[in-house]
Every structure is written in C-alpha cells, then in structure tokens.
Amino acid sequence: MISGKTIFFSPLDWGLGHATRSVPIIKSLLQNNKIILGVTILNRSFFELQLPDLMKIELPSYHISYSKWLPVWLKILTQWPKINSVIKKEKKILEKVIQDHKIDLVISDNRYGLSSKKVECIFITHQLKIKTPFLSFPANQINKRYIHRFNKVWVPDYEDENLRLSGQLSDSEDIKIPVIYIGPQSLLKNDNDKPKTDEKIDYLILLSGVEPQRSILEKMLVENLKNSGRKIVLVRGSDSECNLNAGSTRVLNFAFGLELKDLINKSGTVICRSGYSSLMDLHQLNKTKIILIPTPGQTEQEYLAEYWRENSELKCLTKRKFTIIFFRGKKNIDTI
C-alpha cells in the first residue's frame, strides 16, 4: 500500500490506451497520496476531462507516426533518433519536477525517460518481452536496459499464466527488478451499471491508434458497412474532421466510462484493433463476440490478436484478409 507520498505519474501518449488504463490506477492512489500528472499535447484534453482537479505538467510528445506501407516496427525504427531525443528531454524535465515539487515517487507508464536515482521509480508495462519479426534480440536488450533503470515493474495483467491477457508479452523471467502483476486495468473496472435502455446495436466499431492507419481502417469499415442495413455505431477515437459518408451509422468522436460501457453492453459484435487497453476493456465486460483487426505491421497487436483467437472464440482479421473479405465480395460480415 502506497500512502502519504507526492507522486509524479505520466503515461505514454501513443494513442489513448496508456492514458485510459492509467486512470483507475491514479484514482486508487489518490485515496492516500497527492498526484501530479505529466501530460502532453496529445493526451492533455483527455486528462482534463477525467481528472480535472489534478496539477498537470507538460512533457514532450513522442509524435510517433505510422506509415501506409511500411510495417510499424520498421517505421518506429526509423524514428528512433527522435524517440531517443524525447527520452533525454523528459529525463531532464523529471529531475526539475522532483526538485520543485518534492516528489517521493515516480510512476511511468511506458515513458522510458522517467527514471531517477533520487527517488523510487516504478515502470508500468505489459510488454516485458517484445515481439518482432527481425532484430528481436537487440530490441529486447534495449527494452530491458531501460526497464532496469527503474526500481519496480507493475504489469497490468494476471500473474497466473493461464489467465494472462497479454500472453508471452508479460513473461518476466529476464527482468532483474521486482515485477508485480496488478491485474488488468480498465476505465470500466469499477462500473457495474446496467445498460441505460434495451436498445440493441448490431456492430460497435471502436477505433484507436496512430495515424494514418486509424483513418485507413475507418474509411474501409464505413464504406463497406454503411449500406449493410445493420444498426452500427462508430467511435472514431479522434477529434479530427470527419468527411465520411457514413450512411445511417451513428458516429461519435470519443466514448469513455459509462457511455462506452453502455455501447459495448448493447452491441452484438465489437469490431476493433487488438490494442491491449481495448482488450482489457472488453475482458472487463466479458465481451465475447469480437472481430479483431490488428494494425498492419504492429507486431504487438498481431501477436495479441492471434493469442486471443487461439484461446477463445474470437475472430481475427489481418488487413489483407479484411480487404479480401469486403472488397472482393467473398463474404458478408455476418458470416465471418
């Protein structure tokens, strides 16, 4: 139990997944501690909505971009100089924050630069082991080197390997600092309300992630479902301008908390990326009818989609399979 501390807490800003899973942890810590949040231009508005009363300190954004054609792991590799520069900047900012605000504890959700020798530092991740098609050994060596700069690791998953949501990603045999499994974390975790109405949704589309892949999938899904005759709700996961002809599809930019839970509970099937935070939300609500479409070339999502498919009755579609099914008229969505 952590009590009586001033904590600096900051999540990564690649999409909102790290932010959403941080909220229940922060709310739990707030019962006995003071929290100062590290935010970026990409997640500040989310935290202003969810935790408006907390002090917030600006950190540099990683501003990672994906490619239409290159696999994600390769695109990230080309951006490593920029990533490394941000890590160095956030490390300098952290030292000043610790001094100015008398920080007792630092908690970083996947921000590698937020470690210090002055105070205890905890790293939150579900990726203790990185899956890559190439250069797996050096990638994991780099990952472990950064993790070992912290004092502890919190893993948002079950310790029991038979219950794991992240599979081999959270295997800890090579980690030399204490690893604590804190269980799956979801904004919906402590919310037990029933659906507001008896209204049913045939398909709920939950989009997320970095551009341009988010927009590419959005366009593909809308174009192929707008005339399906089904009741569909699209949660875009973006406040960018929407120029899509979505037909009768109901379109929302974002949905969180009670609204998101209500939509998931009322939906027959959820279509989404296989990002870990999305999977934790669906697991929290015991949702079983899901179609997972991993971001092309994002090896973590590809692994998670296949892992969940092998261990459940879920459907998993790669971008290529999705294109064949919908654009070449091989199947109707109801037969997938």
VOPAGU-2260 file (C-alpha; in pm, 1 decimal, decimal comma):
REM VOPAGU-2260
SITE   aa  ch    i         X         Y         Z
SITE  MET   A    0       0,0       0,0       0,0
SITE  ILE   A    1     141,0     337,6    -105,9
SITE  SER   A    2      42,3     615,6     132,0
SITE  GLY   A    3     138,4     972,8     217,3
SITE  LYS   A    4     350,5    1033,0     -90,8
SITE  THR   A    5     369,0    1301,0    -357,1
SITE  ILE   A    6     366,3    1106,0    -683,5
SITE  PHE   A    7     455,0    1217,2   -1034,0
SITE  PHE   A    8     261,2     995,9   -1274,1
SITE  SER   A    9     285,5    1007,1   -1653,4
SITE  PRO   A   10     172,0     771,9   -1932,8
SITE  LEU   A   11     292,9     737,1   -2289,2
SITE  ASP   A   12      88,6     925,9   -2549,6
SITE  TRP   A   13      86,9     681,9   -2843,9
SITE  GLY   A   14    -290,6     676,4   -2874,1
SITE  LEU   A   15    -507,4     696,5   -2560,7
SITE  GLY   A   16    -466,5     338,3   -2440,9
SITE  HIS   A   17    -193,2     415,7   -2188,8
SITE  ALA   A   18    -394,9     711,6   -2060,7
SITE  THR   A   19    -720,9     520,1   -2016,5
SITE  ARG   A   20    -560,3     233,2   -1828,8
SITE  SER   A   21    -380,4     480,7   -1602,6
SITE  VAL   A   22    -699,1     643,1   -1471,9
SITE  PRO   A   23    -811,8     360,2   -1239,0
SITE  ILE   A   24    -457,0     333,3   -1101,1
SITE  ILE   A   25    -441,2     708,7   -1040,1
SITE  LYS   A   26    -784,2     715,4    -872,9
SITE  SER   A   27    -679,1     434,7    -640,9
SITE  LEU   A   28    -356,0     614,3    -548,2
SITE  LEU   A   29    -541,3     942,1    -488,5
SITE  GLN   A   30    -710,6     796,8    -182,1
SITE  ASN   A   31    -389,5     830,1      21,8
SITE  ASN   A   32    -147,5    1033,2    -189,8
SITE  LYS   A   33    -101,7    1354,2    -385,4
SITE  ILE   A   34     -71,2    1304,7    -763,5
SITE  ILE   A   35      89,8    1537,1   -1016,6
SITE  LEU   A   36      30,1    1435,2   -1377,2
SITE  GLY   A   37     274,5    1452,5   -1665,3
SITE  VAL   A   38      74,8    1517,9   -1983,5
SITE  THR   A   39     140,8    1605,1   -2346,2
SITE  ILE   A   40     -44,9    1798,7   -2611,4
SITE  LEU   A   41    -192,9    1467,4   -2728,6
SITE  ASN   A   42    -348,9    1349,8   -2401,6
SITE  ARG   A   43    -398,9    1669,7   -2201,1
SITE  SER   A   44    -765,2    1713,2   -2303,8
SITE  PHE   A   45    -840,8    1353,7   -2200,6
SITE  PHE   A   46    -691,4    1407,1   -1855,2
SITE  GLU   A   47    -862,2    1745,0   -1817,5
SITE  LEU   A   48   -1190,5    1559,9   -1869,0
SITE  GLN   A   49   -1112,7    1260,8   -1648,1
SITE  LEU   A   50    -904,9    1422,7   -1370,9
SITE  PRO   A   51    -970,1    1798,2   -1390,8
SITE  ASP   A   52    -852,5    1881,4   -1038,5
SITE  LEU   A   53    -501,5    1738,1   -1066,7
SITE  MET   A   54    -195,8    1954,3   -1131,4
SITE  LYS   A   55     -55,9    1885,8   -1476,7
SITE  ILE   A   56     296,0    1939,8   -1606,7
SITE  GLU   A   57     372,8    1944,1   -1978,0
SITE  LEU   A   58     610,5    1681,0   -2116,7
SITE  PRO   A   59     734,5    1646,5   -2474,6
SITE  SER   A   60     524,6    1428,6   -2703,1
SITE  TYR   A   61     681,8    1142,8   -2893,5
SITE  HIS   A   62     470,6    1236,6   -3200,6
SITE  ILE   A   63     513,8     888,4   -3345,6
SITE  SER   A   64     366,1     840,2   -3692,1
SITE  TYR   A   65     286,2     519,8   -3877,4
SITE  SER   A   66     311,2     456,1   -4249,2
SITE  LYS   A   67      58,4     344,8   -4509,2
SITE  TRP   A   68     305,1      90,3   -4642,4
SITE  LEU   A   69     592,4      24,0   -4401,7
SITE  PRO   A   70     535,4    -217,0   -4109,5
SITE  VAL   A   71     503,2     -35,8   -3778,9
SITE  TRP   A   72     818,6    -187,3   -3627,9
SITE  LEU   A   73    1027,3     -60,6   -3921,2
SITE  LYS   A   74     867,6     283,8   -3918,8
SITE  ILE   A   75     939,6     316,2   -3546,1
SITE  LEU   A   76    1298,2     205,0   -3604,0
SITE  THR   A   77    1346,1     493,0   -3849,5
SITE  GLN   A   78    1215,1     732,7   -3582,4
SITE  TRP   A   79    1446,4     606,8   -3308,4
SITE  PRO   A   80    1667,4     922,3   -3309,9
SITE  LYS   A   81    1356,0    1131,9   -3240,4
SITE  ILE   A   82    1236,8     890,4   -2970,6
SITE  ASN   A   83    1577,5     892,0   -2804,3
SITE  SER   A   84    1579,7    1272,2   -2807,5
SITE  VAL   A   85    1242,0    1282,2   -2628,9
SITE  ILE   A   86    1365,9    1031,7   -2368,5
SITE  LYS   A   87    1659,3    1261,4   -2288,8
SITE  LYS   A   88    1432,4    1568,0   -2268,8
SITE  GLU   A   89    1180,9    1406,1   -2036,0
SITE  LYS   A   90    1463,3    1286,2   -1811,7
SITE  LYS   A   91    1585,5    1645,7   -1767,5
SITE  ILE   A   92    1232,7    1769,5   -1700,5
SITE  LEU   A   93    1180,5    1494,8   -1443,2
SITE  GLU   A   94    1481,0    1599,6   -1236,5
SITE  LYS   A   95    1341,3    1954,0   -1214,7
SITE  VAL   A   96     993,1    1826,7   -1127,8
SITE  ILE   A   97    1134,3    1610,6    -847,4
SITE  GLN   A   98    1319,4    1908,1    -701,1
SITE  ASP   A   99    1046,9    2172,5    -746,8
SITE  HIS   A  100     755,4    1962,8    -619,5
SITE  LYS   A  101     934,0    1741,9    -364,0
SITE  ILE   A  102     834,5    1421,8    -543,7
SITE  ASP   A  103     860,6    1100,0    -339,0
SITE  LEU   A  104     767,9     850,4    -610,9
SITE  VAL   A  105     763,6     847,1    -991,8
SITE  ILE   A  106     528,3     616,9   -1185,4
SITE  SER   A  107     580,1     594,2   -1560,9
SITE  ASP   A  108     350,6     407,2   -1795,4
SITE  ASN   A  109     592,4     319,7   -2076,4
SITE  ARG   A  110     781,2     650,3   -2075,6
SITE  TYR   A  111    1138,7     523,6   -2064,9
SITE  GLY   A  112    1295,5     854,2   -1964,5
SITE  LEU   A  113    1106,4     894,0   -1637,1
SITE  SER   A  114    1355,6     724,4   -1407,7
SITE  SER   A  115    1577,5     889,3   -1148,7
SITE  LYS   A  116    1831,1     785,9    -887,1
SITE  LYS   A  117    1690,3    1045,5    -644,7
SITE  VAL   A  118    1355,5     872,9    -573,6
SITE  GLU   A  119    1184,5     537,0    -620,6
SITE  CYS   A  120    1059,7     490,7    -977,9
SITE  ILE   A  121     800,4     239,1   -1099,2
SITE  PHE   A  122     754,9     138,6   -1462,5
SITE  ILE   A  123     415,3      19,2   -1589,8
SITE  THR   A  124     411,8    -208,2   -1894,7
SITE  HIS   A  125     255,0    -525,6   -2029,4
SITE  GLN   A  126     549,5    -570,2   -2267,7
SITE  LEU   A  127     834,9    -721,5   -2073,6
SITE  LYS   A  128     912,1    -917,4   -2387,9
SITE  ILE   A  129     893,4    -752,8   -2731,1
SITE  LYS   A  130     776,0    -947,1   -3034,4
SITE  THR   A  131     943,6    -851,4   -3361,0
SITE  PRO   A  132     992,9   -1042,0   -3688,3
SITE  PHE   A  133    1354,3    -924,3   -3704,8
SITE  LEU   A  134    1611,4    -788,9   -3459,2
SITE  SER   A  135    1423,6    -944,1   -3167,8
SITE  PHE   A  136    1735,0    -988,2   -2953,0
SITE  PRO   A  137    1863,4    -627,2   -2972,0
SITE  ALA   A  138    1508,3    -492,0   -2930,0
SITE  ASN   A  139    1462,6    -688,1   -2609,5
SITE  GLN   A  140    1807,1    -593,9   -2483,6
SITE  ILE   A  141    1724,4    -224,7   -2526,9
SITE  ASN   A  142    1383,0    -273,9   -2364,6
SITE  LYS   A  143    1535,7    -449,5   -2062,1
SITE  ARG   A  144    1812,0    -190,3   -2029,7
SITE  TYR   A  145    1556,8      88,7   -1991,3
SITE  ILE   A  146    1329,9    -114,4   -1761,6
SITE  HIS   A  147    1620,8    -193,5   -1532,3
SITE  ARG   A  148    1672,8     178,5   -1469,8
SITE  PHE   A  149    1354,6     165,0   -1260,7
SITE  ASN   A  150    1309,5      10,8    -916,0
SITE  LYS   A  151     998,3    -197,1    -986,7
SITE  VAL   A  152     767,3    -300,4   -1268,4
SITE  TRP   A  153     388,6    -305,2   -1246,5
SITE  VAL   A  154     225,0    -530,3   -1506,3
SITE  PRO   A  155    -146,7    -466,9   -1578,2
SITE  ASP   A  156    -225,8    -835,9   -1618,1
SITE  TYR   A  157    -281,2   -1152,7   -1416,5
SITE  GLU   A  158      16,4   -1327,0   -1257,8
SITE  ASP   A  159    -135,0   -1668,4   -1336,1
SITE  GLU   A  160      -7,6   -1759,8   -1682,9
SITE  ASN   A  161    -330,8   -1947,6   -1754,6
SITE  LEU   A  162    -530,3   -1627,7   -1710,8
SITE  ARG   A  163    -294,5   -1386,4   -1889,2
SITE  LEU   A  164    -445,7   -1142,4   -2133,8
SITE  SER   A  165    -107,2   -1049,5   -2281,2
SITE  GLY   A  166      36,2   -1399,9   -2320,8
SITE  GLN   A  167     414,4   -1417,5   -2356,6
SITE  LEU   A  168     445,5   -1038,4   -2370,6
SITE  SER   A  169     439,6   -1018,1   -1990,9
SITE  ASP   A  170     678,5   -1306,7   -1920,4
SITE  SER   A  171     919,5   -1177,6   -1657,1
SITE  GLU   A  172    1198,4   -1436,0   -1643,2
SITE  ASP   A  173    1459,1   -1195,8   -1784,1
SITE  ILE   A  174    1367,9    -899,0   -1564,3
SITE  LYS   A  175    1604,7    -848,0   -1270,6
SITE  ILE   A  176    1398,1    -598,7   -1069,4
SITE  PRO   A  177    1075,7    -683,3    -878,5
SITE  VAL   A  178     777,7    -748,2   -1108,1
SITE  ILE   A  179     430,9    -700,7    -958,4
SITE  TYR   A  180     120,5    -809,8   -1150,4
SITE  ILE   A  181    -152,7    -558,4   -1062,3
SITE  GLY   A  182    -430,9    -715,4   -1270,4
SITE  PRO   A  183    -598,2    -576,6   -1586,1
SITE  GLN   A  184    -676,7    -205,3   -1564,9
SITE  SER   A  185    -979,7     -50,4   -1732,1
SITE  LEU   A  186   -1178,9     270,3   -1706,4
SITE  LEU   A  187   -1480,5      39,8   -1681,7
SITE  LYS   A  188   -1331,8    -160,9   -1395,5
SITE  ASN   A  189   -1546,3     -39,1   -1107,2
SITE  ASP   A  190   -1853,5      45,6   -1307,2
SITE  ASN   A  191   -2138,1    -204,3   -1260,6
SITE  ASP   A  192   -2429,6      -9,6   -1406,6
SITE  LYS   A  193   -2663,7    -187,9   -1644,6
SITE  PRO   A  194   -2736,4     -58,0   -1997,6
SITE  LYS   A  195   -2946,7     259,3   -1994,8
SITE  THR   A  196   -3200,1     123,3   -2246,3
SITE  ASP   A  197   -3296,1    -201,9   -2415,7
SITE  GLU   A  198   -3172,7     -61,4   -2749,2
SITE  LYS   A  199   -2952,1    -304,8   -2938,6
SITE  ILE   A  200   -2656,8    -230,8   -3166,5
SITE  ASP   A  201   -2554,7    -486,4   -3426,8
SITE  TYR   A  202   -2195,4    -365,4   -3462,3
SITE  LEU   A  203   -1992,8    -132,0   -3244,3
SITE  ILE   A  204   -1673,6     -11,8   -3413,5
SITE  LEU   A  205   -1406,2     110,2   -3171,8
SITE  LEU   A  206   -1115,4     277,8   -3348,3
SITE  SER   A  207    -791,1     392,6   -3192,1
SITE  GLY   A  208    -421,8     428,1   -3256,1
SITE  VAL   A  209    -179,5     638,2   -3454,1
SITE  GLU   A  210    -242,8     788,1   -3799,1
SITE  PRO   A  211    -267,5     718,2   -4083,5
SITE  GLN   A  212    -367,9     359,9   -4003,2
SITE  ARG   A  213    -661,6     468,7   -3786,4
SITE  SER   A  214    -812,9     668,9   -4072,8
SITE  ILE   A  215    -744,3     394,1   -4327,2
SITE  LEU   A  216    -939,5     138,3   -4125,9
SITE  GLU   A  217   -1215,5     390,7   -4053,4
SITE  LYS   A  218   -1268,9     452,9   -4424,0
SITE  MET   A  219   -1261,5      80,7   -4511,2
SITE  LEU   A  220   -1516,2     -11,2   -4245,0
SITE  VAL   A  221   -1756,3     275,2   -4315,4
SITE  GLU   A  222   -1752,4     219,3   -4692,0
SITE  ASN   A  223   -1834,0    -148,2   -4652,4
SITE  LEU   A  224   -2087,5    -127,1   -4372,3
SITE  LYS   A  225   -2286,6     189,4   -4444,4
SITE  ASN   A  226   -2537,6       3,5   -4663,8
SITE  SER   A  227   -2547,1    -317,2   -4461,2
SITE  GLY   A  228   -2889,2    -247,2   -4312,3
SITE  ARG   A  229   -2744,5    -314,0   -3968,8
SITE  LYS   A  230   -2753,2     -81,8   -3669,5
SITE  ILE   A  231   -2395,3      41,5   -3633,5
SITE  VAL   A  232   -2218,7     284,4   -3400,6
SITE  LEU   A  233   -1870,0     410,0   -3485,5
SITE  VAL   A  234   -1647,0     553,5   -3211,4
SITE  ARG   A  235   -1369,4     716,6   -3411,6
SITE  GLY   A  236   -1110,8     765,3   -3137,2
SITE  SER   A  237   -1021,6    1100,4   -3293,7
SITE  ASP   A  238   -1149,3    1457,9   -3299,2
SITE  SER   A  239   -1015,0    1518,5   -3649,6
SITE  GLU   A  240   -1257,9    1640,3   -3913,7
SITE  CYS   A  241   -1484,6    1360,2   -4034,9
SITE  ASN   A  242   -1569,3    1378,9   -4405,5
SITE  LEU   A  243   -1701,9    1025,4   -4436,0
SITE  ASN   A  244   -2038,3     937,2   -4584,0
SITE  ALA   A  245   -2135,0     707,2   -4300,7
SITE  GLY   A  246   -2494,9     644,1   -4413,9
SITE  SER   A  247   -2713,0     553,9   -4115,6
SITE  THR   A  248   -2411,7     476,3   -3895,9
SITE  ARG   A  249   -2408,1     679,1   -3574,0
SITE  VAL   A  250   -2069,0     847,7   -3541,1
SITE  LEU   A  251   -1901,3     957,9   -3216,7
SITE  ASN   A  252   -1553,5    1102,1   -3183,0
SITE  PHE   A  253   -1494,3     953,2   -2836,6
SITE  ALA   A  254   -1675,3     749,8   -2572,1
SITE  PHE   A  255   -1549,0     686,8   -2220,2
SITE  GLY   A  256   -1674,3     548,4   -1890,7
SITE  LEU   A  257   -2049,5     493,2   -1862,4
SITE  GLU   A  258   -2114,7     582,9   -2225,5
SITE  LEU   A  259   -1856,4     337,4   -2357,4
SITE  LYS   A  260   -1971,3      60,7   -2123,8
SITE  ASP   A  261   -2331,3     115,5   -2233,0
SITE  LEU   A  262   -2236,9      90,7   -2600,9
SITE  ILE   A  263   -2031,7    -227,1   -2550,9
SITE  ASN   A  264   -2303,9    -395,2   -2346,8
SITE  LYS   A  265   -2571,5    -311,5   -2606,0
SITE  SER   A  266   -2365,9    -428,2   -2903,6
SITE  GLY   A  267   -2394,8    -767,7   -3066,5
SITE  THR   A  268   -2040,3    -760,3   -3204,4
SITE  VAL   A  269   -1747,6    -527,5   -3135,2
SITE  ILE   A  270   -1501,1    -455,0   -3418,3
SITE  CYS   A  271   -1173,0    -303,7   -3300,4
SITE  ARG   A  272    -795,3    -305,4   -3306,1
SITE  SER   A  273    -622,3    -556,6   -3083,8
SITE  GLY   A  274    -459,3    -290,6   -2867,1
SITE  TYR   A  275    -405,2    -412,1   -2513,7
SITE  SER   A  276    -615,5    -140,8   -2344,7
SITE  SER   A  277    -911,6    -220,6   -2571,5
SITE  LEU   A  278    -875,1    -589,1   -2488,2
SITE  MET   A  279    -872,9    -512,5   -2114,0
SITE  ASP   A  280   -1196,4    -311,7   -2153,3
SITE  LEU   A  281   -1365,6    -596,9   -2339,5
SITE  HIS   A  282   -1238,6    -851,5   -2089,1
SITE  GLN   A  283   -1377,2    -640,3   -1804,5
SITE  LEU   A  284   -1724,9    -659,7   -1960,8
SITE  ASN   A  285   -1695,3   -1029,0   -2054,9
SITE  LYS   A  286   -1747,6    -943,4   -2421,3
SITE  THR   A  287   -1700,8   -1249,8   -2640,9
SITE  LYS   A  288   -1831,6   -1153,3   -2985,5
SITE  ILE   A  289   -1537,0    -954,0   -3116,8
SITE  ILE   A  290   -1366,2    -908,0   -3452,5
SITE  LEU   A  291   -1004,7    -801,3   -3405,1
SITE  ILE   A  292    -819,4    -621,6   -3684,5
SITE  PRO   A  293    -457,0    -562,0   -3574,0
SITE  THR   A  294    -271,7    -260,6   -3708,7
SITE  PRO   A  295     -66,0    -392,4   -4003,7
SITE  GLY   A  296     294,7    -447,9   -3905,3
SITE  GLN   A  297     236,4    -366,5   -3537,5
SITE  THR   A  298     373,8    -691,5   -3405,5
SITE  GLU   A  299     232,3    -649,2   -3054,3
SITE  GLN   A  300    -123,0    -620,5   -3187,8
SITE  GLU   A  301     -68,8    -902,3   -3435,4
SITE  TYR   A  302      54,6   -1127,6   -3157,6
SITE  LEU   A  303    -230,7   -1031,8   -2922,0
SITE  ALA   A  304    -493,5   -1089,9   -3191,0
SITE  GLU   A  305    -358,1   -1435,3   -3267,7
SITE  TYR   A  306    -314,7   -1518,1   -2897,5
SITE  TRP   A  307    -673,8   -1421,3   -2820,2
SITE  ARG   A  308    -800,7   -1610,7   -3125,1
SITE  GLU   A  309    -622,6   -1928,0   -3015,1
SITE  ASN   A  310    -753,8   -1900,5   -2661,0
SITE  SER   A  311   -1113,1   -1801,6   -2732,1
SITE  GLU   A  312   -1381,7   -1797,6   -2997,4
SITE  LEU   A  313   -1287,5   -1451,0   -3121,9
SITE  LYS   A  314   -1233,1   -1364,8   -3486,3
SITE  CYS   A  315    -904,6   -1220,9   -3606,2
SITE  LEU   A  316    -858,5   -1049,4   -3943,2
SITE  THR   A  317    -535,2    -916,3   -4086,4
SITE  LYS   A  318    -564,4    -614,6   -4316,4
SITE  ARG   A  319    -514,1    -844,7   -4615,9
SITE  LYS   A  320    -788,8   -1084,7   -4507,5
SITE  PHE   A  321   -1018,4    -793,8   -4431,6
SITE  THR   A  322    -960,0    -649,0   -4778,4
SITE  ILE   A  323   -1030,4    -983,0   -4946,5
SITE  ILE   A  324   -1349,3   -1038,4   -4748,4
SITE  PHE   A  325   -1503,0    -697,8   -4805,0
SITE  PHE   A  326   -1356,3    -554,7   -5123,2
SITE  ARG   A  327   -1369,2    -874,3   -5327,0
SITE  GLY   A  328   -1712,3    -971,8   -5203,4
SITE  LYS   A  329   -1607,4   -1308,8   -5065,2
SITE  LYS   A  330   -1827,2   -1286,4   -4756,1
SITE  ASN   A  331   -2083,9   -1081,1   -4575,5
SITE  ILE   A  332   -1975,5    -954,9   -4235,3
SITE  ASP   A  333   -2235,2   -1174,6   -4066,8
SITE  THR   A  334   -2060,9   -1488,7   -4198,7
SITE  ILE   A  335   -1709,7   -1407,8   -4078,0
